[in-house]
Amino acid sequence: MISKQKTFLIVGLGLLGGSYAMRLKEQGYYVMGIARRQETIDYALANNIIDEGTIALDENIRKADYIILGLYPTTMIDWVMENQQYFKENALISDVSGVKSNIVEPIQKILRSDLEFISAHPMAGKENSGIEHANTEMFKHANYIITPTPNNTKEAIEFSNDLANVLGFNHISVLSCEEHDKMIGFLSQLTHVIAVSLMNTHDNSHLVEYTGDSFRDLTRIAKINEHMWTELFILNKDILLDEIDAFASSLQSFKEVLQNEDEENMKQLFRQSTARRIKFDKK
Amino acid sequence: MISKQKTFLIVGLGLLGGSYAMRLKEQGYYVMGIARRQETIDYALANNIIDEGTIALDENIRKADYIILGLYPTTMIDWVMENQQYFKENALISDVSGVKSNIVEPIQKILRSDLEFISAHPMAGKENSGIEHANTEMFKHANYIITPTPNNTKEAIEFSNDLANVLGFNHISVLSCEEHDKMIGFLSQLTHVIAVSLMNTHDNSHLVEYTGDSFRDLTRIAKINEHMWTELFILNKDILLDEIDAFASSLQSFKEVLQNEDEENMKQLFRQSTARRIKFDKK
C-alpha cells in the first residue's frame, strides 16, 4: 500500500500522465503536475486532475515523494539530467515509456545516488492523445508491465506493483527490459508497421464505400502519433527490424503457396493461423 | 418489388444461404432449401428458416422462380451444369460468391438459354460458418455488390437490387466483375493474407497475457475457413499476387526508413497513413 500522505509529481500531462494524475487524485493522493503549456495546467486544475501545477521548474518539485515521467522516451533522459537537482532526497521515479532497453539503464546510470528509477510500461492508451482525453477507465482492461534491472530494490518493485493496483490495472507482470522490448516489438510495433504499410500501399480512398470491418479493424492503428512512434521504433530498431524480416518471410511463404496453387499447404497455413489465433481469444 | 407470390430456392444452407432463407421467409416469401445433410434440413425446418427442404434433387426444384446459389465458388459451376435441367423455365439465378471474374462468365456460358444468372456479392459473414449461426442482423451494416456482365438484362439487375433491399442490406452498389475482384483483392483478401502471415510468423502463445486490442483486432480474421478461402484466393490469384507484392514493397520501404533512422521520412509515412485512414472512419 502506498500511504495517502505521499505526494506525487506527474511530469508531462498528456493522455497517460493526465490519466495517472486523475486517478491518483481521485484515490486521495496529493498530485502536482508539470506541463509545457500553461493552458494544460489550467485545464488540469479546472477539471480536478491535479492539486497544483506549474510550467516552471522550481523548489516546489522537492515536495514530491514519487515522480512519474510522462514524457517522450528521448526527452526523459535530458529532463532527469537537468532537473534531478530539485528532487527530494530518496525520491522514487517511474515512467510510462513504451521501450525500455535503451532508456532504463541510461537513466539509472546518470541518476543521483540517493534516487531510484523503477521503470514500468502501462499498456493503455488509444489513438487519441492529450489531457482532454485523460480517463481512468482505460486502465481497467489493460496490462501493466514492471521492467526492473539488477539495480532496482525489492521495495521499488513493490511500489510499482502497488501503484499499478492504485491505478486499477487489470493485469500486472514483471519482465526484463530485453524481454519487454522483444514482446512489444512483435505484439505492438510490428502490428503498427503492418497497418501503416497497408494504408501506404495504395491511395484507396475510392474504396471507402466498400470497406468492411476486417479492413477497418486491421488498419485502426494506422492513425498514429508520428512523433512518439518514430522515437519508439528507432529506440527499438534492431528488434523491430528482425520482426519485420520474420513477418516478410512468412508473407513470402504464403505468396509462394498461392503462386503454386498449392492447396494443401495453403490449407495447412490457414489451419495453423486459426489454431494460434484461437489462443488469443479473450476468455 | 419482388412479388410475394414468387418462390425461392436456396441451394446450400450455410451461414449466408441460411440467413438469406431466414430473412426471405420472415418477409413472407415461400422458401425451399437444398442441403447436403438431412440434419441441416431438419434444423432449418425446426427453426422456421425454410418452408420445405430436401437433400435429394428432384422435380420439386421446378417450383422455384428464383434460385440462390449459396455454394462454394468452384462447386457452383458443376452444380448448375448437372441440375439446370430441373430449373423452371425463365428462372433467375443468383449467388453469394466472393470472387467473380472466373465464376460469372463461365456459368453464364453453360446456362440454358431461357435462364439468366445475375451475380452478386453480399459482403456479410463473420468467422463463424454453418446454419446455426444464420441471422438477419448481419445484413444491416453490410454492403451488397451487384456484378453484372454485358449478358445481363436490366430486369435481372433490378431484381438483384430489390433482393438486396428485401434482405435489408445497408448499401448497394454495382461493379464489373473485374472491378469487384480488384477491390476485394485489396480490401478483403490481402488483409486476410496479412493476418494469417502475422499469426504464422512465430509461435506466440506465450505472449497471450500481454496482448492488447491492436494485435487482437489485426489478427481476428486469421481464424479462417480453410476450404472456402483457399478457393477464393486461387480463383483470384493474379490480382492477389499483385496486391501482396504491392504491400510487400510498401513494407520494405518502411523497413529502409527505419534502418536508416530516417526520422523525417518515417514521420511522413505516418502522416500519410493517418490521413488515409481517417477517410475510412465510420461516419
HADDOCK unambig.tbl for C-alpha pairs under 7 A between the chains (distance, minus, plus):
assign (segid A and resid 143 and name CA) (segid B and resid 210 and name CA) 6.52 0.50 0.50
assign (segid A and resid 187 and name CA) (segid B and resid 211 and name CA) 6.68 0.50 0.50
assign (segid A and resid 187 and name CA) (segid B and resid 215 and name CA) 6.00 0.50 0.50
assign (segid A and resid 188 and name CA) (segid B and resid 215 and name CA) 6.74 0.50 0.50
assign (segid A and resid 191 and name CA) (segid B and resid 215 and name CA) 6.42 0.50 0.50
assign (segid A and resid 196 and name CA) (segid B and resid 270 and name CA) 6.70 0.50 0.50
assign (segid A and resid 196 and name CA) (segid B and resid 273 and name CA) 5.39 0.50 0.50
assign (segid A and resid 197 and name CA) (segid B and resid 247 and name CA) 6.80 0.50 0.50
assign (segid A and resid 197 and name CA) (segid B and resid 250 and name CA) 5.38 0.50 0.50
assign (segid A and resid 197 and name CA) (segid B and resid 251 and name CA) 5.25 0.50 0.50
assign (segid A and resid 197 and name CA) (segid B and resid 254 and name CA) 6.99 0.50 0.50
assign (segid A and resid 198 and name CA) (segid B and resid 247 and name CA) 6.06 0.50 0.50
assign (segid A and resid 199 and name CA) (segid B and resid 273 and name CA) 5.20 0.50 0.50
assign (segid A and resid 199 and name CA) (segid B and resid 276 and name CA) 6.65 0.50 0.50
assign (segid A and resid 199 and name CA) (segid B and resid 277 and name CA) 6.75 0.50 0.50
assign (segid A and resid 200 and name CA) (segid B and resid 250 and name CA) 6.48 0.50 0.50
assign (segid A and resid 200 and name CA) (segid B and resid 272 and name CA) 6.90 0.50 0.50
assign (segid A and resid 200 and name CA) (segid B and resid 273 and name CA) 5.71 0.50 0.50
assign (segid A and resid 201 and name CA) (segid B and resid 246 and name CA) 6.08 0.50 0.50
assign (segid A and resid 201 and name CA) (segid B and resid 247 and name CA) 5.33 0.50 0.50
assign (segid A and resid 201 and name CA) (segid B and resid 250 and name CA) 5.48 0.50 0.50
assign (segid A and resid 205 and name CA) (segid B and resid 276 and name CA) 6.98 0.50 0.50
assign (segid A and resid 205 and name CA) (segid B and resid 279 and name CA) 6.75 0.50 0.50
assign (segid A and resid 208 and name CA) (segid B and resid 280 and name CA) 5.75 0.50 0.50
assign (segid A and resid 210 and name CA) (segid B and resid 143 and name CA) 6.51 0.50 0.50
assign (segid A and resid 211 and name CA) (segid B and resid 187 and name CA) 6.69 0.50 0.50
assign (segid A and resid 214 and name CA) (segid B and resid 221 and name CA) 6.86 0.50 0.50
assign (segid A and resid 215 and name CA) (segid B and resid 187 and name CA) 5.99 0.50 0.50
assign (segid A and resid 215 and name CA) (segid B and resid 188 and name CA) 6.72 0.50 0.50
assign (segid A and resid 215 and name CA) (segid B and resid 191 and name CA) 6.42 0.50 0.50
assign (segid A and resid 217 and name CA) (segid B and resid 217 and name CA) 5.34 0.50 0.50
assign (segid A and resid 217 and name CA) (segid B and resid 218 and name CA) 6.03 0.50 0.50
assign (segid A and resid 218 and name CA) (segid B and resid 217 and name CA) 6.05 0.50 0.50
assign (segid A and resid 218 and name CA) (segid B and resid 218 and name CA) 4.20 0.50 0.50
assign (segid A and resid 221 and name CA) (segid B and resid 214 and name CA) 6.88 0.50 0.50
assign (segid A and resid 222 and name CA) (segid B and resid 273 and name CA) 5.61 0.50 0.50
assign (segid A and resid 222 and name CA) (segid B and resid 274 and name CA) 5.69 0.50 0.50
assign (segid A and resid 222 and name CA) (segid B and resid 277 and name CA) 6.41 0.50 0.50
assign (segid A and resid 223 and name CA) (segid B and resid 273 and name CA) 6.46 0.50 0.50
assign (segid A and resid 223 and name CA) (segid B and resid 274 and name CA) 4.04 0.50 0.50
assign (segid A and resid 223 and name CA) (segid B and resid 277 and name CA) 6.17 0.50 0.50
assign (segid A and resid 224 and name CA) (segid B and resid 270 and name CA) 6.32 0.50 0.50
assign (segid A and resid 224 and name CA) (segid B and resid 274 and name CA) 6.03 0.50 0.50
assign (segid A and resid 226 and name CA) (segid B and resid 267 and name CA) 5.10 0.50 0.50
assign (segid A and resid 226 and name CA) (segid B and resid 270 and name CA) 5.46 0.50 0.50
assign (segid A and resid 226 and name CA) (segid B and resid 271 and name CA) 6.63 0.50 0.50
assign (segid A and resid 227 and name CA) (segid B and resid 267 and name CA) 6.89 0.50 0.50
assign (segid A and resid 230 and name CA) (segid B and resid 263 and name CA) 6.44 0.50 0.50
assign (segid A and resid 230 and name CA) (segid B and resid 266 and name CA) 6.59 0.50 0.50
assign (segid A and resid 230 and name CA) (segid B and resid 267 and name CA) 6.62 0.50 0.50
assign (segid A and resid 234 and name CA) (segid B and resid 258 and name CA) 6.66 0.50 0.50
assign (segid A and resid 234 and name CA) (segid B and resid 261 and name CA) 6.28 0.50 0.50
assign (segid A and resid 237 and name CA) (segid B and resid 258 and name CA) 6.90 0.50 0.50
assign (segid A and resid 241 and name CA) (segid B and resid 255 and name CA) 6.81 0.50 0.50
assign (segid A and resid 246 and name CA) (segid B and resid 201 and name CA) 6.07 0.50 0.50
assign (segid A and resid 247 and name CA) (segid B and resid 197 and name CA) 6.79 0.50 0.50
assign (segid A and resid 247 and name CA) (segid B and resid 198 and name CA) 6.05 0.50 0.50
assign (segid A and resid 247 and name CA) (segid B and resid 201 and name CA) 5.32 0.50 0.50
assign (segid A and resid 250 and name CA) (segid B and resid 197 and name CA) 5.39 0.50 0.50
assign (segid A and resid 250 and name CA) (segid B and resid 200 and name CA) 6.48 0.50 0.50
assign (segid A and resid 250 and name CA) (segid B and resid 201 and name CA) 5.48 0.50 0.50
assign (segid A and resid 251 and name CA) (segid B and resid 197 and name CA) 5.25 0.50 0.50
assign (segid A and resid 254 and name CA) (segid B and resid 197 and name CA) 7.00 0.50 0.50
assign (segid A and resid 255 and name CA) (segid B and resid 241 and name CA) 6.81 0.50 0.50
assign (segid A and resid 258 and name CA) (segid B and resid 234 and name CA) 6.66 0.50 0.50
assign (segid A and resid 258 and name CA) (segid B and resid 237 and name CA) 6.91 0.50 0.50
assign (segid A and resid 261 and name CA) (segid B and resid 234 and name CA) 6.26 0.50 0.50
assign (segid A and resid 263 and name CA) (segid B and resid 230 and name CA) 6.44 0.50 0.50
assign (segid A and resid 266 and name CA) (segid B and resid 230 and name CA) 6.57 0.50 0.50
assign (segid A and resid 267 and name CA) (segid B and resid 226 and name CA) 5.08 0.50 0.50
assign (segid A and resid 267 and name CA) (segid B and resid 227 and name CA) 6.90 0.50 0.50
assign (segid A and resid 267 and name CA) (segid B and resid 230 and name CA) 6.60 0.50 0.50
assign (segid A and resid 270 and name CA) (segid B and resid 196 and name CA) 6.71 0.50 0.50
assign (segid A and resid 270 and name CA) (segid B and resid 224 and name CA) 6.31 0.50 0.50
assign (segid A and resid 270 and name CA) (segid B and resid 226 and name CA) 5.47 0.50 0.50
assign (segid A and resid 271 and name CA) (segid B and resid 226 and name CA) 6.64 0.50 0.50
assign (segid A and resid 272 and name CA) (segid B and resid 200 and name CA) 6.90 0.50 0.50
assign (segid A and resid 273 and name CA) (segid B and resid 196 and name CA) 5.40 0.50 0.50
assign (segid A and resid 273 and name CA) (segid B and resid 199 and name CA) 5.22 0.50 0.50
assign (segid A and resid 273 and name CA) (segid B and resid 200 and name CA) 5.71 0.50 0.50
assign (segid A and resid 273 and name CA) (segid B and resid 222 and name CA) 5.61 0.50 0.50
assign (segid A and resid 273 and name CA) (segid B and resid 223 and name CA) 6.46 0.50 0.50
assign (segid A and resid 274 and name CA) (segid B and resid 222 and name CA) 5.68 0.50 0.50
assign (segid A and resid 274 and name CA) (segid B and resid 223 and name CA) 4.03 0.50 0.50
assign (segid A and resid 274 and name CA) (segid B and resid 224 and name CA) 6.04 0.50 0.50
assign (segid A and resid 276 and name CA) (segid B and resid 199 and name CA) 6.65 0.50 0.50
assign (segid A and resid 276 and name CA) (segid B and resid 205 and name CA) 6.99 0.50 0.50
assign (segid A and resid 277 and name CA) (segid B and resid 199 and name CA) 6.74 0.50 0.50
assign (segid A and resid 277 and name CA) (segid B and resid 222 and name CA) 6.41 0.50 0.50
assign (segid A and resid 277 and name CA) (segid B and resid 223 and name CA) 6.18 0.50 0.50
assign (segid A and resid 279 and name CA) (segid B and resid 205 and name CA) 6.73 0.50 0.50
assign (segid A and resid 280 and name CA) (segid B and resid 208 and name CA) 5.75 0.50 0.50
